[in-house]
Protein backbone atom coordinates (compact mmCIF):
# COMPACT_ATOMS: atom_id res chain seq x y z
CA UNK A 1 0.00 0.00 0.00
CA UNK A 2 2.64 2.49 1.00
CA UNK A 3 4.69 1.37 -1.97
CA UNK A 4 2.03 2.29 -4.49
CA UNK A 5 1.58 5.60 -2.68
CA UNK A 6 5.29 6.22 -3.09
CA UNK A 7 5.03 5.78 -6.82
CA UNK A 8 2.14 8.17 -7.42
CA UNK A 9 3.49 11.43 -8.73
CA UNK A 10 1.27 13.86 -6.85
CA UNK A 11 1.62 12.72 -3.26
CA UNK A 12 1.80 15.73 -0.95
CA UNK A 13 4.65 14.19 1.02
CA UNK A 14 7.20 11.43 0.68
CA UNK A 15 6.26 8.11 2.26
CA UNK A 16 7.90 7.52 5.66
CA UNK A 17 10.25 4.74 4.57
CA UNK A 18 11.67 6.99 1.90
CA UNK A 19 12.03 9.98 4.23
CA UNK A 20 13.91 7.86 6.72
CA UNK A 21 16.03 5.89 4.26
CA UNK A 22 19.03 8.22 4.09
CA UNK A 23 19.26 9.13 7.80
CA UNK A 24 18.90 5.48 8.78
CA UNK A 25 21.47 4.39 6.19
CA UNK A 26 23.99 6.93 7.46
CA UNK A 27 23.39 5.85 11.06
CA UNK A 28 23.88 2.20 10.08
CA UNK A 29 27.06 2.93 8.16
CA UNK A 30 28.47 5.05 10.94
CA UNK A 31 27.44 2.43 13.50
CA UNK A 32 29.34 -0.19 11.50
CA UNK A 33 32.35 2.07 11.56
CA UNK A 34 32.21 2.62 15.34
CA UNK A 35 31.83 -1.09 15.90
CA UNK A 36 34.78 -2.00 13.67
CA UNK A 37 37.23 0.74 14.63
CA UNK A 38 36.97 0.63 18.40
CA UNK A 39 40.71 0.17 18.50
CA UNK A 40 41.65 2.76 15.89
CA UNK A 41 43.08 6.13 16.85
CA UNK A 42 40.35 8.80 17.18
CA UNK A 43 42.00 11.02 14.60
CA UNK A 44 41.04 8.60 11.86
CA UNK A 45 37.34 8.79 12.70
CA UNK A 46 37.07 12.49 13.25
CA UNK A 47 36.36 13.70 9.69
CA UNK A 48 34.41 10.52 8.99
CA UNK A 49 32.15 11.18 11.93
CA UNK A 50 31.67 14.78 10.85
CA UNK A 51 30.66 13.62 7.36
CA UNK A 52 27.95 11.37 8.72
CA UNK A 53 26.63 13.95 11.12
CA UNK A 54 26.36 16.27 8.15
CA UNK A 55 24.56 13.70 5.99
CA UNK A 56 22.24 12.95 8.86
CA UNK A 57 21.50 16.63 9.50
CA UNK A 58 20.99 17.56 5.87
CA UNK A 59 18.79 14.56 5.15
CA UNK A 60 16.56 15.37 8.12
CA UNK A 61 16.26 19.00 7.03
CA UNK A 62 15.41 17.87 3.49
CA UNK A 63 12.85 15.37 4.75
CA UNK A 64 11.08 18.24 6.48
CA UNK A 65 11.50 20.71 3.61
CA UNK A 66 10.06 18.35 0.99
CA UNK A 67 6.55 18.64 2.39
CA UNK A 68 6.53 22.33 1.42
CA UNK A 69 8.56 22.12 -1.79
CA UNK A 70 7.20 19.84 -4.55
CA UNK A 71 10.24 20.21 -6.85
CA UNK A 72 12.54 19.01 -4.06
CA UNK A 73 10.16 16.13 -3.37
CA UNK A 74 10.27 15.09 -7.01
CA UNK A 75 14.05 15.16 -6.96
CA UNK A 76 14.27 13.24 -3.69
CA UNK A 77 11.83 10.63 -4.94
CA UNK A 78 14.17 10.08 -7.84
CA UNK A 79 17.53 10.27 -6.03
CA UNK A 80 16.94 8.93 -2.53
CA UNK A 81 17.08 5.19 -3.32
CA UNK A 82 20.44 5.75 -5.06
CA UNK A 83 21.81 7.86 -2.18
CA UNK A 84 20.73 5.25 0.32
CA UNK A 85 22.44 2.50 -1.63
CA UNK A 86 25.60 4.60 -1.99
CA UNK A 87 25.80 5.27 1.76
CA UNK A 88 25.17 1.63 2.62
CA UNK A 89 27.83 0.50 0.18
CA UNK A 90 30.34 2.65 2.07
CA UNK A 91 29.37 0.56 5.11
CA UNK A 92 29.95 -2.62 3.13
CA UNK A 93 33.35 -1.30 2.05
CA UNK A 94 34.16 -0.63 5.71
CA UNK A 95 33.21 -4.19 6.68
CA UNK A 96 35.21 -5.73 3.84
CA UNK A 97 38.36 -3.67 4.52
CA UNK A 98 38.90 -2.85 8.17
CA UNK A 99 36.21 -5.20 9.51
CA UNK A 100 36.89 -8.60 7.99
CA UNK A 101 40.22 -7.60 6.40
CA UNK A 102 39.36 -9.48 3.23
CA UNK A 103 41.47 -7.19 1.06
CA UNK A 104 45.21 -6.77 1.50
CA UNK A 105 46.48 -3.65 3.21
CA UNK A 106 47.77 -1.07 2.51
CA UNK A 107 46.32 -1.33 -0.99
CA UNK A 108 42.69 -1.18 0.10
CA UNK A 109 42.29 1.35 2.91
CA UNK A 110 39.07 1.79 4.86
CA UNK A 111 36.69 4.59 3.83
CA UNK A 112 37.63 6.65 6.86
CA UNK A 113 41.30 6.62 5.84
CA UNK A 114 40.42 7.65 2.29
CA UNK A 115 38.32 10.52 3.59
CA UNK A 116 41.18 11.63 5.83
CA UNK A 117 43.53 11.68 2.82
CA UNK A 118 40.96 13.60 0.85
CA UNK A 119 40.67 16.24 3.56
CA UNK A 120 44.31 16.50 4.56
CA UNK A 121 45.67 16.67 1.01
CA UNK A 122 42.91 18.86 -0.40
CA UNK A 123 45.22 21.69 -1.49
CA UNK A 124 47.34 19.45 -3.70
CA UNK A 125 44.29 17.58 -4.99
CA UNK A 126 42.61 20.84 -5.95
CA UNK A 127 45.75 22.02 -7.68
CA UNK A 128 46.05 18.70 -9.55
CA UNK A 129 42.42 18.87 -10.62
CA UNK A 130 42.97 22.39 -11.93
CA UNK A 131 46.01 21.30 -13.95
CA UNK A 132 44.11 18.32 -15.35
CA UNK A 133 41.21 20.56 -16.29
CA UNK A 134 43.43 23.02 -18.16
CA UNK A 135 45.27 20.25 -19.99
CA UNK A 136 42.08 18.37 -20.85
CA UNK A 137 40.25 21.43 -22.11
CA UNK A 138 43.12 22.72 -24.22
CA UNK A 139 43.69 19.32 -25.84
CA UNK A 140 39.99 18.62 -26.29
CA UNK A 141 39.24 22.04 -27.78
CA UNK A 142 42.11 21.76 -30.22
CA UNK A 143 41.08 18.23 -31.23
CA UNK A 144 37.44 19.25 -31.71
CA UNK A 145 38.31 22.27 -33.86
CA UNK A 146 40.70 20.33 -36.09
CA UNK A 147 38.31 17.36 -36.17
CA UNK A 148 35.34 19.48 -37.22
CA UNK A 149 37.30 21.15 -40.00
CA UNK A 150 38.78 17.91 -41.33
CA UNK A 151 35.47 16.08 -40.91
CA UNK A 152 33.53 18.67 -42.89
CA UNK A 153 36.17 18.70 -45.64
CA UNK A 154 36.22 14.91 -45.90
CA UNK A 155 32.45 14.67 -45.73
CA UNK A 156 31.78 17.36 -48.32
CA UNK A 157 34.48 17.08 -50.95
CA UNK A 158 34.98 13.84 -52.84
CA UNK A 159 38.62 14.59 -53.62
CA UNK A 160 39.45 15.37 -49.99
CA UNK A 161 37.64 12.18 -49.06
CA UNK A 162 39.71 10.18 -51.55
CA UNK A 163 43.01 11.31 -50.01
CA UNK A 164 41.88 11.92 -46.44
CA UNK A 165 39.86 8.81 -45.71
CA UNK A 166 42.72 6.27 -46.06
CA UNK A 167 44.89 8.40 -43.78
CA UNK A 168 42.07 8.65 -41.28
CA UNK A 169 41.40 4.93 -41.41
CA UNK A 170 45.04 3.99 -40.93
CA UNK A 171 46.23 6.58 -38.42
CA UNK A 172 42.99 7.11 -36.51
CA UNK A 173 42.60 3.74 -34.81
CA UNK A 174 46.10 3.83 -33.26
CA UNK A 175 45.52 4.49 -29.55
CA UNK A 176 46.87 7.95 -28.82
CA UNK A 177 48.79 6.60 -25.83
CA UNK A 178 50.90 4.53 -28.21
CA UNK A 179 52.35 7.79 -29.51
CA UNK A 180 53.65 8.77 -26.06
CA UNK A 181 57.30 7.77 -26.67
CA UNK A 182 57.34 9.71 -29.93
CA UNK A 183 55.46 12.69 -28.52
CA UNK A 184 58.06 13.08 -25.78
CA UNK A 185 60.82 13.41 -28.37
CA UNK A 186 58.98 15.73 -30.71
CA UNK A 187 58.07 18.41 -28.21
CA UNK A 188 60.36 19.88 -25.55
CA UNK A 189 57.43 20.46 -23.21
CA UNK A 190 55.61 17.47 -21.77
CA UNK A 191 52.46 19.56 -21.31
CA UNK A 192 52.39 20.56 -24.96
CA UNK A 193 52.88 17.03 -26.18
CA UNK A 194 50.21 15.75 -23.78
CA UNK A 195 47.76 18.35 -25.09
CA UNK A 196 48.67 17.23 -28.61
CA UNK A 197 47.98 13.61 -27.72
CA UNK A 198 44.61 14.45 -26.22
CA UNK A 199 43.81 16.45 -29.36
CA UNK A 200 44.78 13.44 -31.49
CA UNK A 201 42.54 11.21 -29.38
CA UNK A 202 39.58 13.49 -29.89
CA UNK A 203 40.32 14.28 -33.51
CA UNK A 204 39.69 10.77 -34.78
CA UNK A 205 36.11 10.13 -33.64
CA UNK A 206 35.08 13.74 -34.23
CA UNK A 207 36.42 13.67 -37.80
CA UNK A 208 34.92 10.27 -38.52
CA UNK A 209 31.43 11.11 -37.31
CA UNK A 210 31.40 14.64 -38.70
CA UNK A 211 32.43 13.30 -42.09
CA UNK A 212 29.77 10.61 -42.09
CA UNK A 213 27.13 13.07 -40.90
CA UNK A 214 27.98 15.61 -43.57
CA UNK A 215 28.21 13.10 -46.40
CA UNK A 216 24.91 11.49 -45.38
CA UNK A 217 22.96 14.74 -45.45
CA UNK A 218 19.60 13.98 -47.02
CA UNK A 219 19.91 14.84 -50.70
CA UNK A 220 16.45 16.37 -50.69
CA UNK A 221 17.51 18.99 -48.10
CA UNK A 222 20.30 20.02 -50.44
CA UNK A 223 17.92 20.04 -53.43
CA UNK A 224 15.42 22.20 -51.59
CA UNK A 225 18.15 24.62 -50.54
CA UNK A 226 19.38 24.86 -54.15
CA UNK A 227 15.93 25.74 -55.41
CA UNK A 228 15.78 28.41 -52.70
CA UNK A 229 18.85 30.04 -54.20
CA UNK A 230 21.51 28.59 -51.90
CA UNK A 231 25.17 28.79 -52.86
CA UNK A 232 27.92 26.48 -51.65
CA UNK A 233 28.49 28.28 -48.35
CA UNK A 234 24.81 27.98 -47.46
CA UNK A 235 24.74 24.30 -48.44
CA UNK A 236 27.75 23.52 -46.24
CA UNK A 237 27.21 25.73 -43.23
CA UNK A 238 23.44 25.93 -43.07
CA UNK A 239 22.37 22.55 -44.39
CA UNK A 240 25.08 19.88 -44.22
CA UNK A 241 26.60 20.88 -40.89
CA UNK A 242 23.31 21.34 -39.00
CA UNK A 243 22.12 18.03 -40.45
CA UNK A 244 25.31 16.41 -39.15
CA UNK A 245 25.07 17.84 -35.61
CA UNK A 246 23.44 14.75 -34.04
CA UNK A 247 26.28 12.68 -35.47
CA UNK A 248 28.89 15.23 -34.43
CA UNK A 249 27.73 14.96 -30.83
CA UNK A 250 28.26 11.20 -30.87
CA UNK A 251 31.83 11.94 -31.97
CA UNK A 252 32.22 14.54 -29.23
CA UNK A 253 31.11 12.05 -26.58
CA UNK A 254 33.34 9.28 -27.88
CA UNK A 255 36.24 11.72 -28.05
CA UNK A 256 35.61 12.94 -24.51
CA UNK A 257 35.60 9.42 -23.09
CA UNK A 258 38.82 8.56 -24.88
CA UNK A 259 40.44 11.86 -23.89
CA UNK A 260 40.08 11.00 -20.16
CA UNK A 261 42.12 7.91 -20.81
CA UNK A 262 44.82 9.76 -22.69
CA UNK A 263 44.89 12.53 -20.09
CA UNK A 264 45.54 10.16 -17.20
CA UNK A 265 48.04 8.10 -19.17
CA UNK A 266 49.99 11.18 -20.30
CA UNK A 267 49.98 12.63 -16.80
CA UNK A 268 51.27 9.47 -15.21
CA UNK A 269 54.10 9.15 -17.72
CA UNK A 270 55.52 12.54 -18.63
CA UNK A 271 53.55 15.44 -17.23
CA UNK A 272 54.49 16.45 -13.69
CA UNK A 273 51.08 17.65 -12.59
CA UNK A 274 47.43 16.69 -12.68
CA UNK A 275 45.37 13.88 -11.20
CA UNK A 276 47.09 11.16 -13.22
CA UNK A 277 50.43 12.33 -11.89
CA UNK A 278 49.01 12.54 -8.34
CA UNK A 279 47.86 8.92 -8.48
CA UNK A 280 51.24 7.56 -9.53
CA UNK A 281 53.05 9.88 -7.10
CA UNK A 282 50.88 8.69 -4.18
CA UNK A 283 51.41 5.12 -5.27
CA UNK A 284 55.16 5.72 -5.20
CA UNK A 285 54.85 6.63 -1.51
CA UNK A 286 52.49 3.70 -0.93
CA UNK A 287 49.82 6.14 0.21
CA UNK A 288 46.84 4.25 -1.09
CA UNK A 289 44.39 6.43 0.82
CA UNK A 290 45.50 9.24 -1.46
CA UNK A 291 45.21 7.03 -4.54
CA UNK A 292 41.59 6.35 -3.69
CA UNK A 293 41.00 9.99 -2.84
CA UNK A 294 42.27 10.94 -6.31
CA UNK A 295 40.07 8.29 -7.92
CA UNK A 296 37.04 9.76 -6.18
CA UNK A 297 37.97 13.25 -7.41
CA UNK A 298 38.46 11.88 -10.93
CA UNK A 299 35.06 10.23 -10.88
CA UNK A 300 33.42 13.48 -9.85
CA UNK A 301 35.51 15.56 -12.26
CA UNK A 302 34.98 13.41 -15.35
CA UNK A 303 31.29 12.80 -14.76
CA UNK A 304 30.74 16.53 -14.26
CA UNK A 305 32.36 17.26 -17.61
CA UNK A 306 30.27 14.53 -19.27
CA UNK A 307 27.13 16.00 -17.74
CA UNK A 308 28.05 19.45 -19.03
CA UNK A 309 28.44 18.06 -22.54
CA UNK A 310 25.03 16.39 -22.24
CA UNK A 311 23.56 19.74 -21.22
CA UNK A 312 25.16 21.46 -24.21
CA UNK A 313 23.78 18.77 -26.49
CA UNK A 314 20.26 19.06 -25.10
CA UNK A 315 20.46 22.77 -25.68
CA UNK A 316 21.70 22.61 -29.26
CA UNK A 317 19.51 19.68 -30.27
CA UNK A 318 16.20 21.08 -28.99
CA UNK A 319 14.88 20.62 -32.50
CA UNK A 320 15.30 16.88 -32.02
CA UNK A 321 13.43 16.80 -28.71
CA UNK A 322 11.72 13.48 -28.27
CA UNK A 323 13.85 11.87 -30.95
CA UNK A 324 17.14 11.27 -29.11
CA UNK A 325 17.21 8.32 -26.81
CA UNK A 326 20.75 8.21 -25.44
CA UNK B 1 2.63 14.22 -80.29
CA UNK B 2 1.67 17.62 -79.00
CA UNK B 3 3.22 20.71 -80.48
CA UNK B 4 2.61 24.14 -79.15
CA UNK B 5 3.40 27.26 -81.08
CA UNK B 6 2.66 29.90 -78.47
CA UNK B 7 6.33 30.49 -77.80
CA UNK B 8 6.02 34.25 -77.37
CA UNK B 9 4.31 34.58 -73.99
CA UNK B 10 5.28 31.29 -72.38
CA UNK B 11 6.80 31.26 -68.92
CA UNK B 12 8.11 27.76 -69.47
CA UNK B 13 8.88 26.01 -72.71
CA UNK B 14 10.01 22.41 -72.82
CA UNK B 15 11.20 21.31 -76.23
CA UNK B 16 11.94 17.72 -77.27
CA UNK B 17 13.45 16.81 -73.92
CA UNK B 18 14.95 13.35 -73.56
CA UNK B 19 16.44 11.82 -70.46
CA UNK B 20 17.81 8.38 -69.72
CA UNK B 21 19.37 6.83 -66.64
CA UNK B 22 22.17 4.31 -66.46
CA UNK B 23 21.03 0.91 -65.26
CA UNK B 24 22.79 0.18 -61.96
CA UNK B 25 22.94 -3.59 -62.51
CA UNK B 26 23.86 -3.52 -66.21
CA UNK B 27 26.88 -1.31 -66.87
CA UNK B 28 26.74 0.54 -70.16
CA UNK B 29 23.02 0.00 -70.59
CA UNK B 30 20.58 2.79 -69.97
CA UNK B 31 16.86 3.18 -69.65
CA UNK B 32 14.99 5.92 -71.51
CA UNK B 33 12.79 7.76 -69.03
CA UNK B 34 11.61 10.77 -71.01
CA UNK B 35 11.17 10.52 -74.74
CA UNK B 36 10.77 13.83 -76.57
CA UNK B 37 8.71 15.85 -74.11
CA UNK B 38 7.40 19.14 -75.47
CA UNK B 39 4.92 21.56 -73.97
CA UNK B 40 4.73 25.13 -72.84
CA UNK B 41 3.03 27.05 -70.09
CA UNK B 42 1.91 30.66 -70.35
CA UNK B 43 2.73 33.05 -67.52
CA UNK B 44 0.20 32.80 -64.71
CA UNK B 45 -1.17 29.43 -65.79
CA UNK B 46 -1.74 26.51 -63.48
CA UNK B 47 -0.96 23.29 -65.33
CA UNK B 48 -0.85 19.73 -64.09
CA UNK B 49 1.11 16.72 -65.21
CA UNK B 50 -0.79 13.49 -64.64
CA UNK B 51 0.31 9.95 -65.17
CA UNK B 52 0.88 6.61 -63.50
CA UNK B 53 3.90 6.22 -61.25
CA UNK B 54 7.15 5.59 -63.08
CA UNK B 55 6.24 7.71 -66.09
CA UNK B 56 9.00 10.22 -65.39
CA UNK B 57 6.88 13.07 -63.97
CA UNK B 58 9.26 13.76 -61.10
CA UNK B 59 12.30 13.45 -63.35
CA UNK B 60 10.82 16.07 -65.65
CA UNK B 61 10.20 18.36 -62.71
CA UNK B 62 13.80 17.97 -61.53
CA UNK B 63 14.99 18.89 -65.01
CA UNK B 64 12.85 22.03 -65.00
CA UNK B 65 14.12 22.91 -61.52
CA UNK B 66 17.68 22.58 -62.84
CA UNK B 67 18.60 19.84 -60.35
CA UNK B 68 19.37 17.52 -63.25
CA UNK B 69 20.14 17.94 -66.93
CA UNK B 70 18.42 16.54 -70.03
CA UNK B 71 20.26 14.29 -72.49
CA UNK B 72 18.75 16.22 -75.37
CA UNK B 73 16.28 19.03 -75.92
CA UNK B 74 15.77 22.40 -74.36
CA UNK B 75 14.20 23.81 -71.24
CA UNK B 76 13.47 27.52 -71.44
CA UNK B 77 12.15 29.70 -68.66
CA UNK B 78 11.19 33.14 -69.93
CA UNK B 79 12.94 32.12 -73.16
CA UNK B 80 16.24 31.58 -71.34
CA UNK B 81 17.91 28.22 -70.89
CA UNK B 82 17.79 26.73 -67.43
CA UNK B 83 21.42 26.85 -66.27
CA UNK B 84 20.94 25.08 -62.94
CA UNK B 85 18.82 25.40 -59.83
CA UNK B 86 17.80 28.90 -58.81
CA UNK B 87 15.37 30.75 -56.60
CA UNK B 88 13.35 31.64 -59.71
CA UNK B 89 12.01 28.11 -59.83
CA UNK B 90 10.63 26.99 -56.48
CA UNK B 91 10.10 23.31 -55.81
CA UNK B 92 7.81 21.67 -53.25
CA UNK B 93 8.07 17.92 -52.75
CA UNK B 94 5.64 15.37 -51.40
CA UNK B 95 7.77 15.29 -48.25
CA UNK B 96 7.81 18.90 -47.06
CA UNK B 97 11.58 18.58 -46.40
CA UNK B 98 11.53 21.33 -43.84
CA UNK B 99 14.91 21.83 -42.20
CA UNK B 100 14.24 20.16 -38.83
CA UNK B 101 16.88 22.28 -37.07
CA UNK B 102 15.12 25.54 -37.92
CA UNK B 103 11.91 26.92 -36.48
CA UNK B 104 8.93 27.53 -38.75
CA UNK B 105 9.87 31.19 -39.08
CA UNK B 106 13.48 30.44 -39.92
CA UNK B 107 12.45 27.79 -42.42
CA UNK B 108 10.34 30.37 -44.22
CA UNK B 109 13.23 32.84 -44.06
CA UNK B 110 15.67 30.29 -45.51
CA UNK B 111 15.34 31.51 -49.09
CA UNK B 112 16.01 35.11 -48.05
CA UNK B 113 19.08 34.02 -46.07
CA UNK B 114 20.32 31.88 -48.96
CA UNK B 115 20.04 34.82 -51.35
CA UNK B 116 21.54 37.21 -48.79
CA UNK B 117 18.55 39.54 -48.77
CA UNK B 118 17.19 38.88 -45.30
CA UNK B 119 17.87 42.45 -44.13
CA UNK B 120 15.82 44.14 -46.87
CA UNK B 121 13.04 41.54 -47.02
CA UNK B 122 12.57 40.63 -43.39
CA UNK B 123 9.19 42.39 -43.30
CA UNK B 124 7.84 39.89 -45.82
CA UNK B 125 8.35 36.92 -43.52
CA UNK B 126 5.35 37.87 -41.42
CA UNK B 127 3.23 38.35 -44.54
CA UNK B 128 4.03 34.88 -45.78
CA UNK B 129 3.40 33.31 -42.39
CA UNK B 130 0.00 34.96 -42.38
CA UNK B 131 -0.60 33.92 -45.98
CA UNK B 132 -0.40 30.26 -44.99
CA UNK B 133 -2.06 30.81 -41.62
CA UNK B 134 0.91 29.94 -39.44
CA UNK B 135 1.63 33.26 -37.70
CA UNK B 136 1.10 31.59 -34.33
CA UNK B 137 3.64 28.83 -35.00
CA UNK B 138 6.72 30.90 -35.83
CA UNK B 139 8.86 29.48 -33.05
CA UNK B 140 7.68 25.87 -33.33
CA UNK B 141 10.03 23.23 -34.69
CA UNK B 142 8.93 21.10 -37.67
CA UNK B 143 8.57 17.91 -35.61
CA UNK B 144 5.64 19.53 -33.80
CA UNK B 145 3.71 20.21 -37.00
CA UNK B 146 1.08 18.06 -38.70
CA UNK B 147 1.53 17.01 -42.32
CA UNK B 148 -0.74 19.74 -43.63
CA UNK B 149 0.95 22.44 -41.58
CA UNK B 150 4.38 21.29 -42.68
CA UNK B 151 3.34 21.47 -46.31
CA UNK B 152 2.01 25.00 -45.78
CA UNK B 153 5.41 25.99 -44.38
CA UNK B 154 7.06 24.41 -47.41
CA UNK B 155 4.78 26.44 -49.72
CA UNK B 156 5.53 29.68 -47.88
CA UNK B 157 9.24 28.89 -47.97
CA UNK B 158 9.10 28.43 -51.75
CA UNK B 159 6.87 31.46 -52.37
CA UNK B 160 8.89 33.98 -50.34
CA UNK B 161 11.44 34.11 -53.17
CA UNK B 162 8.66 35.22 -55.56
CA UNK B 163 9.56 32.48 -58.03
CA UNK B 164 8.56 32.90 -61.68
CA UNK B 165 7.56 29.27 -61.63
CA UNK B 166 6.47 27.06 -58.77
CA UNK B 167 6.96 23.33 -59.28
CA UNK B 168 4.82 21.08 -57.12
CA UNK B 169 5.81 17.41 -56.98
CA UNK B 170 2.78 15.61 -55.53
CA UNK B 171 2.78 18.09 -52.65
CA UNK B 172 -0.47 16.78 -51.19
CA UNK B 173 0.22 13.11 -51.85
CA UNK B 174 1.02 12.19 -48.26
CA UNK B 175 -1.97 13.92 -46.66
CA UNK B 176 -5.20 12.32 -45.54
CA UNK B 177 -8.27 12.86 -47.71
CA UNK B 178 -9.80 15.74 -45.69
CA UNK B 179 -6.56 17.67 -45.21
CA UNK B 180 -5.85 17.09 -48.83
CA UNK B 181 -9.07 18.70 -50.03
CA UNK B 182 -8.56 21.65 -47.71
CA UNK B 183 -5.00 22.07 -48.93
CA UNK B 184 -6.15 21.95 -52.55
CA UNK B 185 -8.28 25.01 -51.85
CA UNK B 186 -5.39 26.58 -50.00
CA UNK B 187 -3.00 26.15 -52.94
CA UNK B 188 -5.68 27.45 -55.32
CA UNK B 189 -6.12 30.51 -53.12
CA UNK B 190 -2.36 31.13 -53.17
CA UNK B 191 -2.35 30.83 -56.94
CA UNK B 192 -5.38 33.11 -57.38
CA UNK B 193 -3.83 35.74 -55.09
CA UNK B 194 -0.39 35.73 -56.59
CA UNK B 195 -0.81 34.34 -60.10
CA UNK B 196 2.49 32.51 -59.88
CA UNK B 197 2.88 30.13 -62.81
CA UNK B 198 2.49 26.66 -61.33
CA UNK B 199 3.18 23.18 -62.58
CA UNK B 200 1.66 20.44 -60.47
CA UNK B 201 2.69 16.82 -60.71
CA UNK B 202 0.08 14.44 -59.36
CA UNK B 203 -1.32 10.99 -59.89
CA UNK B 204 -4.68 12.08 -58.54
CA UNK B 205 -6.88 12.92 -61.54
CA UNK B 206 -9.56 14.56 -59.39
CA UNK B 207 -6.94 16.90 -57.97
CA UNK B 208 -5.74 17.82 -61.45
CA UNK B 209 -9.25 18.52 -62.75
CA UNK B 210 -10.25 20.39 -59.60
CA UNK B 211 -7.23 22.67 -59.48
CA UNK B 212 -5.63 23.29 -62.84
CA UNK B 213 -6.33 25.00 -66.18
CA UNK B 214 -4.78 22.32 -68.30
CA UNK B 215 -3.80 18.70 -67.83
CA UNK B 216 -0.86 17.07 -69.58
CA UNK B 217 -1.40 13.34 -69.55
CA UNK B 218 1.79 11.27 -69.52
CA UNK B 219 2.22 7.62 -70.39
CA UNK B 220 5.06 5.55 -69.02
CA UNK B 221 8.06 3.61 -70.28
CA UNK B 222 9.36 5.81 -71.77
CA UNK B 223 7.49 8.89 -70.58
CA UNK B 224 5.61 10.79 -73.26
CA UNK B 225 2.94 13.43 -73.17
CA UNK B 226 0.25 11.99 -75.32
CA UNK B 227 -2.64 14.19 -74.47
CA UNK B 228 -3.40 17.74 -73.41
CA UNK B 229 -6.77 18.55 -71.93
CA UNK B 230 -8.00 22.07 -71.24
CA UNK B 231 -10.26 22.36 -68.25
CA UNK B 232 -12.72 25.14 -68.96
CA UNK B 233 -14.84 24.66 -65.86
CA UNK B 234 -15.42 27.72 -63.71
CA UNK B 235 -13.87 27.86 -60.25
CA UNK B 236 -14.73 26.89 -57.60
CA UNK B 237 -15.30 23.59 -59.30
CA UNK B 238 -17.81 21.04 -58.17
CA UNK B 239 -16.24 17.60 -57.88
CA UNK B 240 -19.60 15.92 -58.39
CA UNK B 241 -20.83 17.94 -61.37
CA UNK B 242 -21.56 16.13 -64.59
CA UNK B 243 -18.79 17.74 -66.72
CA UNK B 244 -16.25 17.09 -63.95
CA UNK B 245 -17.14 13.42 -63.83
CA UNK B 246 -17.15 13.14 -67.61
CA UNK B 247 -13.64 14.55 -67.83
CA UNK B 248 -12.55 12.25 -65.09
CA UNK B 249 -13.79 9.07 -66.73
CA UNK B 250 -12.38 10.24 -70.06
CA UNK B 251 -8.88 10.63 -68.61
CA UNK B 252 -9.09 7.44 -66.59
CA UNK B 253 -10.10 5.49 -69.65
CA UNK B 254 -7.25 6.98 -71.59
CA UNK B 255 -4.68 6.16 -68.92
CA UNK B 256 -6.05 2.67 -68.52
CA UNK B 257 -5.79 2.05 -72.24
CA UNK B 258 -2.28 3.50 -72.40
CA UNK B 259 -1.26 1.36 -69.44
CA UNK B 260 -2.54 -1.75 -71.19
CA UNK B 261 -0.59 -0.96 -74.32
CA UNK B 262 2.57 -0.33 -72.29
CA UNK B 263 2.13 -3.67 -70.53
CA UNK B 264 1.77 -5.45 -73.85
CA UNK B 265 4.85 -3.73 -75.24
CA UNK B 266 6.99 -4.65 -72.25
CA UNK B 267 5.64 -8.22 -72.16
Contacts between the chains, C-beta under 8 A, distances in Angstrom:
chain1	res1	chain2	res2	distance
A	218	B	97	7.6
A	220	B	93	6.3
A	220	B	95	6.7
A	220	B	97	4.9
A	221	B	97	6.1
A	221	B	99	6.5
A	223	B	62	7.9
A	223	B	65	7.8
A	223	B	67	5.4
A	223	B	85	7.5
A	223	B	91	7.2
A	223	B	97	7.9
A	224	B	91	6.9
A	224	B	93	7.3
A	224	B	97	4.8
A	225	B	110	7.2
A	225	B	114	6.4
A	226	B	66	7.8
A	226	B	67	6.5
A	226	B	84	7.9
A	226	B	85	3.7
A	227	B	65	5.5
A	227	B	66	7.8
A	227	B	67	7.3
A	227	B	85	5.1
A	227	B	86	7.5
A	227	B	87	7.2
A	227	B	89	6.3
A	227	B	90	5.9
A	227	B	91	4.2
A	227	B	158	7.4
A	227	B	167	8.0
A	228	B	87	5.9
A	228	B	90	7.5
A	228	B	110	5.6
A	228	B	111	3.9
A	228	B	114	4.9
A	228	B	115	7.8
A	228	B	157	6.9
A	228	B	158	7.4
A	228	B	161	6.3
A	229	B	86	6.1
A	229	B	87	3.1
A	229	B	111	5.9
A	229	B	114	4.7
A	229	B	115	4.3
A	229	B	161	6.2
A	230	B	114	3.9
A	231	B	114	7.3
A	234	B	113	7.2
A	234	B	114	4.7
A	238	B	110	7.8
A	238	B	113	7.1
A	238	B	114	7.7
A	239	B	99	7.0
A	242	B	99	7.1
A	242	B	101	4.3
A	242	B	102	7.9
A	243	B	101	7.3
A	245	B	101	7.0
A	318	B	141	7.1
A	319	B	100	5.5
A	319	B	101	4.7
A	319	B	102	7.5
A	319	B	141	4.6
A	319	B	142	7.6
A	319	B	143	7.1
A	320	B	100	7.3
A	320	B	143	7.6
A	321	B	141	7.5
A	321	B	143	7.4
A	322	B	143	6.9
A	323	B	143	7.0
